[in-house]
Amino acid sequence: MNNRRSLLIVFATLAYLPLADAAQTQETQTEISYLLTYVGSSGCDFFRNGSWYDSKQAEGHLRTKYAALSAGGGVNTAEEFIEKTATKSSFSGRAYEVRCGGGDIVSSHDWLIGTLTRFRDSEAKAEKEKPGDSPAHL
């Protein structure tokens, strides 16, 4: 029982660690935050170490894992977040997988890289469409 209580205290503490690594840019922090929130709101199922988890459980697991890695300064880009936190188990080395809406099972790496690419494309498009940035508005 004491081991279980200790483990709960460790996870509770990790949940309150700052998610931002000091070496990260604001852009990287925004991208990682987006990816974590996207995982949790996706409604997809996530396969990890032989079991399926819902999207909220997956988000929680990734946030805990990310907090632990960030505390050591190990994540400086969104791609590093995906590689080090969201691609495979640190314990077993088994790849994480994602299944959305009963569709095909894909690697979490590919799924998250695709999500990051779409996010960056939408950010770039929004930046181009800002009023006042084009010569016509000057």
Secondary structure in CASP SS format (residue, H / E / C, confidence):
PFRMAT SS
TARGET T0000
AUTHOR 0000-0000-0000
METHOD secondary structure of the structure
MODEL  1
M C 1.00
N H 1.00
N H 1.00
R H 1.00
R H 1.00
S H 1.00
L H 1.00
L H 1.00
I H 1.00
V H 1.00
F H 1.00
A H 1.00
T H 1.00
L H 1.00
A H 1.00
Y C 1.00
L C 1.00
P C 1.00
L C 1.00
A C 1.00
D C 1.00
A C 1.00
A C 1.00
Q C 1.00
T C 1.00
Q H 1.00
E H 1.00
T H 1.00
Q H 1.00
T H 1.00
E H 1.00
I H 1.00
S H 1.00
Y H 1.00
L H 1.00
L H 1.00
T H 1.00
Y H 1.00
V H 1.00
G H 1.00
S H 1.00
S C 1.00
G C 1.00
C C 1.00
D E 1.00
F E 1.00
F E 1.00
R E 1.00
N C 1.00
G C 1.00
S E 1.00
W E 1.00
Y E 1.00
D C 1.00
S H 1.00
K H 1.00
Q H 1.00
A H 1.00
E H 1.00
G H 1.00
H H 1.00
L H 1.00
R H 1.00
T H 1.00
K H 1.00
Y H 1.00
A H 1.00
A H 1.00
L H 1.00
S H 1.00
A H 1.00
G C 1.00
G C 1.00
G C 1.00
V C 1.00
N C 1.00
T C 1.00
A H 1.00
E H 1.00
E H 1.00
F H 1.00
I H 1.00
E H 1.00
K H 1.00
T H 1.00
A C 1.00
T C 1.00
K E 1.00
S C 1.00
S C 1.00
F C 1.00
S C 1.00
G C 1.00
R C 1.00
A E 1.00
Y C 1.00
E E 1.00
V E 1.00
R E 1.00
C C 1.00
G C 1.00
G C 1.00
G C 1.00
D C 1.00
I E 1.00
V E 1.00
S E 1.00
S H 1.00
H H 1.00
D H 1.00
W H 1.00
L H 1.00
I H 1.00
G H 1.00
T H 1.00
L H 1.00
T H 1.00
R H 1.00
F H 1.00
R H 1.00
D H 1.00
S H 1.00
E H 1.00
A H 1.00
K H 1.00
A H 1.00
E H 1.00
K H 1.00
E C 1.00
K C 1.00
P C 1.00
G C 1.00
D C 1.00
S C 1.00
P H 1.00
A H 1.00
H H 1.00
L C 1.00
END
